[in-house]
């Protein structure tokens, strides 16, 4: 019987499945076989760094963090050290407990007890064998200090953490700075990352962007013959080659939409998941493409027929240009955020985005850009600027007020929840109230900014950059949440007092949880006059 267990990782899983999942049938398929194939390549030394992107529900934690280490101890090397991790310590302890149950089972010990015998150091988080094999589990943020011949990273991001810029950046920083030197042998030890995609800039995105030497096994739930990357249509079929350049794997599916694991996820289940998850969550977690083909929070189809000639724009009652600052100059080694400014106006219940621009500039040049636009924007255009927290933000605000003397300026702190900020704009765009203004008839050609703006808008919130979206959101909210822009210049210069416009009461959005809501989107209207902080 021992020879059977040694045949392959999947044969081992099939024979020991009942120990961990009694009463539940072991269901395998081509997707599970593909993951096992690549893990076996790591075991042979053919792959040192492996990245696997796959949907939830493929028993990835059981296969990668539990069965594979137990199989390697049994049939490969009894002295291997495993350092395992996940975003949450309870997940790590869960898998440690399953591993312990498997390795200490009567069946496993009867077959491999001469190789894998627990020592006195056999705890909840760290297990050692008498043959010096080690399995240690840590939360991902606590990886510093641990080492292994196999470093297993199983979902470094939580779903919520993937949406949070601060948490996502912290996880990526840990991956870049704390993981590479966790190996016992820098030439032979291996790192395996397995995760669902949550954002363009998650750990998988960082691996791809930087060009780290990972073999990438990409398994979307529904096969895609093509996908778009950086505006280019590319062949999306996954093909992998080992570290010696030898062909290893090609996605077996032939037709667009063909399912990954129909044995467990048939069509009706997949369609239900699409509804439950929503388009952009499904695109990331299940399609491993953290931007839906037709958009995430925004859909490109919403703007069909909404790009209009400037000559068709009605008289706009008031305008705002909102800015999102990223005062970092471009360099060859980085892909920093952009400074973006978006100008729009409102007429009744309709909103017209007239211009969007972005650049990577030094702080001094950013201030000059803001001043230049103030000079050429239509008179009375409110300039809305973000205020960073702390004294540095106050000092920056005073600097802009001084530079923009004579122009209507409003400086406001902004919410870090970018999705919440953008949702009101998305609602109005979906209902056809948002237009993009072209300099001439659209059929004769679009202004360059429109395509760039739509690309970023429809990649949000999972795109690599969201600066124009942030600026557009603030611009829209400024127009939507105020019955008027009550500005009177405090110094000599050009500024108009914009007259109040009768609102179209057919469209009201109310949040009962917020007092005084009912104007705009659940926020009391601003009563600020002049320059505000």
C-alpha positions as a printed NumPy array, in Angstrom:
array([[  0.   ,   0.   ,   0.   ],
       [  2.908,   2.342,   0.704],
       [  3.936,   2.315,  -2.948],
       [  0.494,   3.572,  -3.958],
       [  0.769,   6.559,  -1.666],
       [  4.115,   7.442,  -3.182],
       [  2.823,   7.456,  -6.748],
       [  1.683,  11.064,  -6.816],
       [  0.423,  13.846,  -4.617],
       [ -3.16 ,  13.319,  -5.761],
       [ -2.998,   9.568,  -5.068],
       [ -1.833,  10.454,  -1.568],
       [ -4.707,  12.93 ,  -1.166],
       [ -7.26 ,  10.377,  -2.337],
       [ -6.08 ,   7.751,   0.163],
       [ -5.892,  10.097,   3.162],
       [ -8.894,  12.297,   2.335],
       [-11.247,  10.459,   4.682],
       [ -9.066,  11.322,   7.668],
       [ -9.599,  15.052,   7.244],
       [-12.976,  15.073,   5.49 ],
       [-14.93 ,  12.056,   6.743],
       [-18.269,  11.653,   5.048],
       [-17.424,  14.039,   2.208],
       [-16.49 ,  12.697,  -1.201],
       [-13.107,  13.606,  -2.664],
       [-13.891,  15.383,  -5.945],
       [-11.006,  16.036,  -8.275],
       [-10.724,  17.455, -11.763],
       [ -8.329,  19.079, -14.204],
       [ -7.957,  22.189, -12.018],
       [ -6.859,  20.181,  -8.969],
       [ -4.548,  18.113, -11.162],
       [ -2.926,  21.297, -12.501],
       [ -2.147,  22.566,  -9.002],
       [ -0.761,  19.178,  -7.944],
       [  1.36 ,  19.025, -11.111],
       [  3.074,  22.282, -10.221],
       [  3.579,  21.365,  -6.559],
       [  5.263,  18.145,  -7.65 ],
       [  7.542,  20.247,  -9.899],
       [  8.539,  22.23 ,  -6.816],
       [  9.238,  18.976,  -4.982],
       [ 11.502,  17.815,  -7.818],
       [ 13.426,  21.083,  -7.738],
       [ 12.171,  22.134, -11.188],
       [ 10.404,  25.239,  -9.809],
       [ 11.761,  27.416,  -7.023],
       [  9.156,  30.189,  -7.014],
       [  5.526,  29.359,  -7.769],
       [  2.509,  31.686,  -7.923],
       [ -0.95 ,  30.118,  -8.185],
       [ -4.054,  32.245,  -8.766],
       [ -7.305,  30.315,  -8.466],
       [-10.875,  30.813,  -7.221],
       [-12.086,  29.936,  -3.731],
       [-13.395,  26.407,  -3.287],
       [-10.551,  24.5  ,  -4.958],
       [ -9.357,  23.037,  -1.619],
       [ -6.226,  25.125,  -2.089],
       [ -5.438,  25.356,   1.636],
       [ -5.904,  21.619,   2.148],
       [ -3.831,  20.722,  -0.897],
       [ -0.993,  23.238,  -0.535],
       [ -0.727,  23.761,   3.221],
       [ -1.772,  20.337,   4.557],
       [ -1.525,  17.418,   2.12 ],
       [  1.544,  18.568,   0.186],
       [  3.829,  19.008,   3.256],
       [  2.664,  15.672,   4.679],
       [  3.342,  13.974,   1.32 ],
       [  6.795,  15.539,   1.02 ],
       [  7.772,  14.35 ,   4.501],
       [  6.512,  10.887,   3.651],
       [  8.037,  10.306,   0.222],
       [ 10.56 ,  13.105,  -0.494],
       [ 12.582,  14.364,   2.465],
       [ 11.794,  13.798,   6.109],
       [ 13.999,  16.733,   7.172],
       [ 12.18 ,  19.459,   5.244],
       [ 11.176,  22.596,   7.128],
       [  7.833,  24.221,   6.254],
       [  6.997,  27.83 ,   7.113],
       [  3.293,  28.381,   6.407],
       [  1.261,  31.561,   6.579],
       [ -2.047,  33.228,   5.832],
       [ -3.518,  36.697,   6.445],
       [ -5.1  ,  35.543,   9.721],
       [ -3.562,  33.434,  12.474],
       [ -6.784,  31.388,  13.   ],
       [ -6.437,  30.141,   9.416],
       [ -2.87 ,  29.079,  10.122],
       [ -3.842,  27.251,  13.306],
       [ -6.751,  25.575,  11.482],
       [ -4.377,  24.132,   8.883],
       [ -1.812,  23.184,  11.541],
       [ -4.489,  21.205,  13.358],
       [ -5.494,  19.401,  10.169],
       [ -1.873,  18.642,   9.399],
       [ -1.393,  17.27 ,  12.921],
       [ -4.48 ,  15.083,  12.582],
       [ -3.23 ,  13.699,   9.292],
       [  0.368,  13.029,  10.312],
       [ -0.521,  11.476,  13.663],
       [ -3.267,   9.286,  12.183],
       [ -2.961,   5.545,  12.542],
       [ -2.82 ,   5.123,   8.764],
       [ -0.027,   7.676,   8.234],
       [  2.042,   6.489,  11.181],
       [  1.584,   2.869,  10.122],
       [  3.063,   3.678,   6.733],
       [  5.557,   6.445,   7.487],
       [  6.096,   6.401,  11.25 ],
       [  9.719,   5.341,  10.749],
       [ 10.309,   8.634,   8.87 ],
       [  7.851,  11.014,  10.499],
       [  7.675,  10.56 ,  14.254],
       [  6.53 ,  13.535,  16.365],
       [  9.096,  14.757,  18.86 ],
       [  8.503,  16.312,  22.259],
       [  8.328,  19.697,  20.49 ],
       [  4.94 ,  19.169,  18.912],
       [  2.872,  22.257,  19.633],
       [ -0.043,  24.137,  18.129],
       [  1.985,  26.527,  15.975],
       [  5.276,  24.675,  15.645],
       [  5.752,  20.925,  15.143],
       [  9.086,  19.106,  15.01 ],
       [  9.818,  15.48 ,  14.194],
       [ 12.615,  13.313,  15.563],
       [ 14.16 ,  13.467,  12.074],
       [ 14.396,  17.313,  12.442],
       [ 11.504,  18.016,  10.112],
       [  9.699,  21.237,  11.082],
       [  6.326,  22.77 ,  10.355],
       [  5.733,  26.269,  11.705],
       [  2.655,  28.43 ,  11.137],
       [  2.633,  32.216,  11.381],
       [  0.322,  35.014,  10.385],
       [  1.65 ,  36.716,   7.285],
       [  2.524,  39.922,   9.108],
       [  4.6  ,  37.888,  11.581],
       [  6.809,  36.073,   9.081],
       [ 10.019,  37.803,  10.158],
       [ 12.093,  35.396,  12.239],
       [ 10.845,  32.188,  10.663],
       [ 12.612,  30.148,   7.987],
       [ 11.888,  27.099,   5.892],
       [ 12.807,  24.927,   2.956],
       [  9.249,  25.584,   1.806],
       [  7.658,  28.967,   2.468],
       [  3.925,  28.656,   1.813],
       [  1.851,  31.843,   1.533],
       [ -1.852,  31.022,   1.378],
       [ -3.956,  34.175,   0.815],
       [ -1.752,  36.953,   2.206],
       [ -4.664,  39.426,   1.846],
       [ -8.108,  39.223,   3.379],
       [-10.94 ,  40.378,   1.12 ],
       [-11.381,  43.558,   3.165],
       [ -7.628,  44.056,   3.375],
       [ -7.338,  43.832,  -0.386],
       [ -9.781,  46.736,  -0.703],
       [ -7.916,  48.886,   1.835],
       [ -5.012,  50.755,   0.285],
       [ -3.148,  51.004,   3.591],
       [ -3.537,  47.297,   4.45 ],
       [ -2.787,  46.202,   0.902],
       [  0.384,  48.271,   0.713],
       [  1.502,  46.967,   4.108],
       [  1.03 ,  43.351,   2.969],
       [  2.912,  43.972,  -0.267],
       [  5.727,  45.626,   1.684],
       [  5.95 ,  42.58 ,   3.971],
       [  6.084,  40.321,   0.93 ],
       [  8.869,  42.329,  -0.699],
       [ 10.955,  42.959,   2.414],
       [ 10.354,  40.03 ,   4.779],
       [  9.722,  36.985,   2.561],
       [ 12.688,  36.601,   0.135],
       [ 15.223,  35.798,   2.861],
       [ 12.962,  33.408,   4.826],
       [ 14.527,  30.506,   2.892],
       [ 16.912,  28.031,   4.496],
       [ 18.815,  27.678,   1.236],
       [ 18.582,  30.665,  -1.117],
       [ 19.392,  28.464,  -4.117],
       [ 17.263,  25.399,  -3.412],
       [ 14.471,  26.298,  -0.995],
       [ 11.131,  27.304,  -2.534],
       [  8.35 ,  29.852,  -2.084],
       [  4.769,  28.996,  -3.061],
       [  2.132,  31.753,  -3.154],
       [ -1.477,  30.704,  -3.697],
       [ -4.257,  33.282,  -3.637],
       [ -7.314,  34.754,  -5.28 ],
       [ -6.871,  38.137,  -6.95 ],
       [ -8.319,  41.085,  -5.043],
       [ -6.685,  44.137,  -6.593],
       [ -4.341,  45.065,  -9.41 ],
       [ -1.761,  46.015,  -6.78 ],
       [ -2.073,  42.977,  -4.515],
       [  0.84 ,  40.576,  -3.942],
       [  0.207,  38.826,  -7.266],
       [  0.113,  42.162,  -9.032],
       [  3.402,  43.128,  -7.408],
       [  5.036,  39.874,  -8.53 ],
       [  3.938,  40.524, -12.108],
       [  4.716,  44.246, -12.104],
       [  8.237,  43.853, -10.742],
       [  8.932,  40.763, -12.861],
       [  9.878,  38.434, -10.009],
       [ 10.897,  34.979, -11.319],
       [  7.728,  33.125, -10.368],
       [  6.167,  30.422, -12.503],
       [  2.57 ,  31.646, -12.759],
       [ -0.29 ,  29.159, -12.815],
       [ -3.411,  31.22 , -13.55 ],
       [ -6.779,  29.413, -13.33 ],
       [ -9.869,  31.573, -13.97 ],
       [-13.264,  30.035, -13.224],
       [-14.427,  30.734, -16.783],
       [-11.959,  30.359, -19.62 ],
       [-11.045,  33.536, -21.472],
       [ -9.503,  33.305, -24.895],
       [ -8.243,  36.853, -24.51 ],
       [ -8.003,  39.633, -21.988],
       [ -6.852,  43.22 , -22.015],
       [ -3.629,  44.352, -20.338],
       [ -2.378,  47.933, -20.577],
       [ -4.829,  48.584, -23.375],
       [ -3.571,  45.649, -25.459],
       [ -5.628,  42.557, -26.309],
       [ -3.564,  39.466, -25.451],
       [ -3.927,  35.683, -25.515],
       [ -5.18 ,  34.77 , -22.042],
       [ -4.532,  31.017, -22.118],
       [ -2.254,  30.014, -19.249],
       [  0.955,  28.221, -20.255],
       [  3.742,  27.422, -17.819],
       [  7.372,  26.395, -18.144],
       [  9.688,  25.246, -15.384],
       [ 12.886,  27.01 , -14.331],
       [ 14.823,  25.256, -17.083],
       [ 12.395,  26.511, -19.727],
       [ 10.734,  23.133, -20.25 ],
       [  7.042,  23.142, -21.105],
       [  4.934,  22.09 , -18.136],
       [  1.271,  23.004, -18.565],
       [ -1.332,  24.573, -20.867],
       [ -4.925,  25.38 , -19.945],
       [ -6.915,  22.537, -21.487],
       [-10.053,  24.555, -22.246],
       [-10.95 ,  25.532, -25.796],
       [-13.956,  27.834, -25.704],
       [-14.622,  31.211, -24.078],
       [-16.63 ,  30.696, -20.877],
       [-15.699,  27.023, -20.424],
       [-15.732,  26.185, -16.723],
       [-12.691,  25.407, -14.607],
       [-14.152,  22.874, -12.186],
       [-17.615,  21.786, -13.382],
       [-17.428,  18.734, -11.123],
       [-17.953,  21.068,  -8.173],
       [-18.949,  24.379,  -9.766],
       [-21.472,  23.669, -12.548],
       [-22.938,  26.487, -14.614],
       [-25.912,  27.227, -12.357],
       [-23.599,  27.601,  -9.348],
       [-21.258,  29.921, -11.239],
       [-24.135,  32.119, -12.409],
       [-25.354,  32.351,  -8.823],
       [-21.894,  33.405,  -7.683],
       [-21.861,  36.199, -10.252],
       [-25.051,  37.616,  -8.808],
       [-23.966,  37.196,  -5.199],
       [-20.479,  38.611,  -5.681],
       [-21.125,  41.395,  -8.16 ],
       [-19.11 ,  42.027, -11.291],
       [-15.822,  43.379,  -9.996],
       [-15.578,  41.018,  -6.994],
       [-16.285,  38.062,  -9.273],
       [-13.736,  39.322, -11.802],
       [-10.969,  39.376,  -9.203],
       [-11.745,  36.436,  -6.945],
       [-13.01 ,  34.042,  -9.608],
       [-11.593,  35.257, -12.903],
       [ -8.191,  36.256, -11.461],
       [ -8.58 ,  39.47 , -13.4  ],
       [ -9.148,  42.211, -10.833],
       [-11.001,  44.385, -13.327],
       [-14.161,  43.169, -15.002],
       [-14.03 ,  43.205, -18.812],
       [-16.862,  45.736, -18.936],
       [-15.811,  47.625, -15.837],
       [-15.81 ,  47.298, -12.08 ],
       [-17.873,  49.839, -10.169],
       [-18.383,  51.67 , -13.49 ],
       [-19.445,  50.149, -16.8  ],
       [-18.17 ,  51.482, -20.11 ],
       [-21.583,  50.781, -21.627],
       [-23.097,  53.474, -19.399],
       [-21.282,  56.101, -21.469],
       [-22.548,  54.896, -24.84 ],
       [-24.201,  57.954, -26.382],
       [-23.06 ,  60.095, -23.452],
       [-19.982,  61.556, -25.152],
       [-21.224,  64.772, -26.738],
       [-19.959,  67.71 , -28.751],
       [-19.16 ,  70.792, -26.7  ],
       [-21.623,  72.716, -28.878],
       [-24.452,  70.572, -27.465],
       [-23.7  ,  71.299, -23.812],
       [-26.395,  73.471, -22.18 ],
       [-25.521,  76.458, -20.045],
       [-23.934,  75.041, -16.904],
       [-25.195,  76.593, -13.716],
       [-21.931,  76.084, -11.88 ],
       [-18.616,  74.312, -12.271],
       [-15.985,  72.708, -10.105],
       [-12.484,  71.423, -10.774],
       [-11.346,  68.958,  -8.114],
       [ -7.749,  67.867,  -7.668],
       [ -6.16 ,  64.717,  -6.331],
       [ -2.519,  65.268,  -5.416],
       [  0.401,  62.882,  -5.715],
       [  3.466,  65.075,  -5.658],
       [  5.917,  62.414,  -6.798],
       [  7.905,  62.741,  -9.974],
       [  8.078,  59.799, -12.353],
       [ 11.181,  57.621, -12.307],
       [ 12.28 ,  54.517, -14.172],
       [ 12.13 ,  52.357, -11.041],
       [  8.666,  53.271,  -9.786],
       [  5.074,  53.596, -10.939],
       [  3.856,  56.389,  -8.651],
       [  0.402,  57.886,  -8.501],
       [ -0.562,  60.86 , -10.599],
       [ -1.725,  64.354,  -9.788],
       [ -5.118,  64.617, -11.453],
       [ -7.567,  67.45 , -12.006],
       [-11.116,  66.927, -13.285],
       [-13.476,  69.763, -14.222],
       [-17.212,  69.393, -14.591],
       [-20.445,  71.304, -14.385],
       [-24.076,  70.71 , -13.614],
       [-27.313,  71.519, -15.362],
       [-30.391,  70.403, -13.444],
       [-29.969,  66.699, -12.78 ],
       [-27.286,  66.21 , -15.428],
       [-23.527,  66.394, -14.923],
       [-20.995,  67.206, -17.622],
       [-17.332,  66.226, -17.253],
       [-15.51 ,  68.724, -19.437],
       [-11.885,  67.911, -18.9  ],
       [ -9.57 ,  65.536, -17.044],
       [ -5.817,  65.745, -16.912],
       [ -3.031,  64.057, -15.031],
       [  0.716,  64.453, -14.653],
       [  3.599,  63.413, -12.441],
       [  5.235,  66.507, -11.064],
       [  7.175,  67.881,  -8.141],
       [  5.176,  69.724,  -5.428],
       [  6.168,  73.114,  -6.843],
       [  5.12 ,  72.118, -10.342],
       [  1.82 ,  70.734,  -9.052],
       [  0.994,  74.098,  -7.501],
       [  1.891,  75.802, -10.785],
       [ -0.382,  73.385, -12.681],
       [ -3.298,  74.173, -10.37 ],
       [ -2.745,  77.92 , -10.843],
       [ -2.501,  77.592, -14.636],
       [ -5.812,  75.744, -14.781],
       [ -7.458,  78.296, -12.514],
       [ -6.47 ,  80.972, -15.026],
       [ -7.938,  79.205, -18.051],
       [-11.015,  77.538, -16.534],
       [-14.317,  79.41 , -17.002],
       [-14.805,  82.238, -14.49 ],
       [-16.434,  81.121, -11.257],
       [-15.147,  77.537, -11.433],
       [-14.767,  76.346,  -7.857],
       [-11.339,  74.861,  -7.15 ],
       [-11.664,  71.975,  -4.707],
       [ -8.437,  70.735,  -3.15 ],
       [ -7.863,  67.817,  -0.763],
       [ -6.396,  68.443,   2.665],
       [ -4.042,  65.921,   4.176],
       [ -4.314,  65.29 ,   7.925],
       [ -1.973,  66.97 ,  10.375],
       [ -0.014,  70.18 ,  10.339],
       [  1.588,  69.398,   6.975],
       [ -1.869,  69.398,   5.413],
       [ -2.734,  72.738,   7.005],
       [  0.53 ,  74.281,   5.778],
       [ -0.082,  72.955,   2.264],
       [ -3.605,  74.367,   2.311],
       [ -2.378,  77.836,   3.28 ],
       [  0.178,  77.695,   0.504],
       [ -2.512,  77.007,  -2.093],
       [ -4.825,  79.685,  -0.704],
       [ -2.04 ,  82.223,  -1.071],
       [ -1.202,  81.095,  -4.59 ],
       [ -4.865,  81.136,  -5.661],
       [ -5.831,  84.523,  -4.25 ],
       [ -8.847,  85.818,  -6.138],
       [-10.185,  82.423,  -7.165],
       [-12.939,  80.417,  -5.479],
       [-11.183,  77.762,  -3.426],
       [-12.492,  75.063,  -1.149],
       [-10.142,  72.782,   0.762],
       [-11.627,  69.689,   2.355],
       [-10.391,  66.514,   4.023],
       [-11.42 ,  63.476,   2.015],
       [-12.517,  60.022,   3.032],
       [ -9.994,  57.228,   2.503],
       [-12.834,  54.957,   1.42 ],
       [-12.521,  55.539,  -2.296],
       [-15.417,  53.264,  -3.229],
       [-17.835,  55.188,  -1.025],
       [-16.627,  58.452,  -2.526],
       [-17.143,  57.188,  -6.068],
       [-20.466,  55.391,  -5.615],
       [-22.707,  58.5  ,  -6.001],
       [-21.024,  59.275,  -9.337],
       [-21.48 ,  55.645, -10.418],
       [-25.196,  55.757,  -9.558],
       [-25.779,  58.838, -11.677],
       [-23.673,  57.46 , -14.542],
       [-25.709,  54.24 , -14.52 ],
       [-28.94 ,  56.233, -14.761],
       [-27.619,  58.263, -17.679],
       [-27.028,  61.6  , -15.986],
       [-23.278,  61.869, -16.614],
       [-21.888,  63.153, -19.907],
       [-18.335,  63.472, -21.223],
       [-17.693,  66.609, -23.25 ],
       [-15.677,  66.3  , -26.457],
       [-14.202,  69.313, -28.247],
       [-16.041,  68.357, -31.455],
       [-18.437,  65.753, -32.839],
       [-17.448,  62.37 , -31.342],
       [-17.747,  60.64 , -34.7  ],
       [-14.863,  62.79 , -35.933],
       [-12.569,  61.637, -33.122],
       [-12.346,  61.733, -29.344],
       [-10.16 ,  63.987, -27.245],
       [ -7.212,  62.036, -25.811],
       [ -8.272,  62.546, -22.2  ],
       [-11.624,  60.772, -22.712],
       [-10.197,  57.33 , -23.481],
       [ -7.656,  57.606, -20.664],
       [-10.352,  58.728, -18.247],
       [-12.728,  55.914, -19.225],
       [ -9.966,  53.313, -18.951],
       [ -9.206,  54.361, -15.385],
       [-12.849,  54.813, -14.439],
       [-13.836,  51.35 , -15.676],
       [-10.846,  49.699, -13.971],
       [-11.818,  51.193, -10.61 ],
       [-11.56 ,  50.12 ,  -7.809],
       [ -9.102,  47.399,  -8.816],
       [ -7.028,  49.302, -11.349],
       [ -3.419,  50.217, -10.754],
       [ -4.284,  53.941, -10.573],
       [ -7.39 ,  55.789,  -9.428],
       [ -6.288,  59.422,  -9.285],
       [ -8.688,  60.691, -11.948],
       [-11.516,  58.721, -10.334],
       [-10.801,  60.335,  -6.951],
       [-10.768,  63.791,  -8.508],
       [-13.957,  63.11 , -10.494],
       [-15.685,  61.783,  -7.365],
       [-14.836,  64.896,  -5.375],
       [-15.886,  67.139,  -8.271],
       [-19.211,  65.338,  -8.623],
       [-19.937,  65.298,  -4.896],
       [-19.209,  69.009,  -4.673],
       [-21.748,  69.695,  -7.408],
       [-24.336,  67.171,  -6.211],
       [-24.29 ,  67.957,  -2.511],
       [-24.734,  71.714,  -2.811],
       [-27.767,  73.632,  -4.022],
       [-25.342,  76.365,  -5.004],
       [-21.707,  77.3  ,  -4.656],
       [-21.916,  80.308,  -2.32 ],
       [-18.547,  81.898,  -2.904],
       [-17.617,  85.512,  -2.563],
       [-13.987,  86.317,  -3.271],
       [-12.09 ,  87.635,  -0.306],
       [ -9.541,  89.362,  -2.482],
       [ -9.58 ,  91.208,  -5.755],
       [ -9.729,  88.941,  -8.751],
       [-12.179,  87.256, -11.028],
       [-14.922,  85.258,  -9.36 ],
       [-18.627,  84.91 ,  -9.911],
       [-21.365,  84.304,  -7.42 ],
       [-23.232,  81.391,  -8.9  ],
       [-26.972,  81.754,  -8.646],
       [-29.065,  79.05 ,  -7.053],
       [-30.767,  76.729,  -9.522],
       [-34.088,  75.015,  -9.011],
       [-33.344,  71.337,  -8.424],
       [-35.241,  68.671, -10.311],
       [-37.063,  66.874,  -7.483],
       [-37.667,  63.753,  -9.552],
       [-34.344,  62.417,  -8.362],
       [-33.717,  62.309,  -4.632],
       [-31.3  ,  60.008,  -2.821],
       [-31.838,  59.722,   0.896],
       [-29.892,  58.002,   3.642],
       [-32.143,  57.636,   6.68 ],
       [-29.162,  56.95 ,   8.919],
       [-27.776,  60.445,   8.4  ],
       [-29.592,  63.454,   9.889],
       [-30.633,  66.204,   7.482],
       [-30.123,  63.933,   4.519],
       [-32.109,  64.144,   1.338],
       [-30.051,  66.615,  -0.628],
       [-27.603,  64.959,  -2.895],
       [-26.572,  61.571,  -1.487],
       [-27.249,  61.424,   2.214],
       [-25.154,  64.399,   3.255],
       [-26.258,  67.736,   4.61 ],
       [-25.484,  70.578,   2.171],
       [-22.402,  72.671,   2.742],
       [-22.981,  76.122,   4.15 ],
       [-19.362,  77.121,   3.848],
       [-18.662,  80.438,   2.229],
       [-15.335,  81.627,   0.969],
       [-12.23 ,  79.608,   1.742],
       [-12.834,  76.741,   4.121],
       [-10.623,  74.329,   6.072]])
